[in-house]
Amino acid sequence: MDKSCVIEFIYALCVIGGDPFYVGRTDSMPRRLSEHKRDSAFGTETKYQFIRDLDDKGIAWEMVLLAEVGADTEHYEDFWVHTLLCEGYELTNMKMGDAAKAAERDAMKSMSGRKERYSNAKTFLDARQREVKEAAARAAT
């Protein structure tokens, strides 16, 4: 089959009448919705844990079409993830949107930066301490 003729769909999983919580891409909306429903029972991904929380609270969710695109156009999915994130929605996309993952990445960057700054400061202080000790030793002799 010629991939240029294949239509793919960019979709969002949303609370009915409410906010989107996941953006995905598929070539079959009915099949993908069925897979999401099936996988939400035991899936460990953030979106499935979120769906279970909704189900436990009796909150309905649905799949909403965002765009029809050609095949091999992952950048459209990325576009919608970025767009919704910029609009303030907390997405559960593992690749980019997961708010918990984003917070974890930010924390790791921050810790890495602090570790580097600490290491640089410690090196400076250690060198300064050696200089002071050496100066004190010279003054004592």
Disulfide bonds with the S-S distance in Angstrom:
none
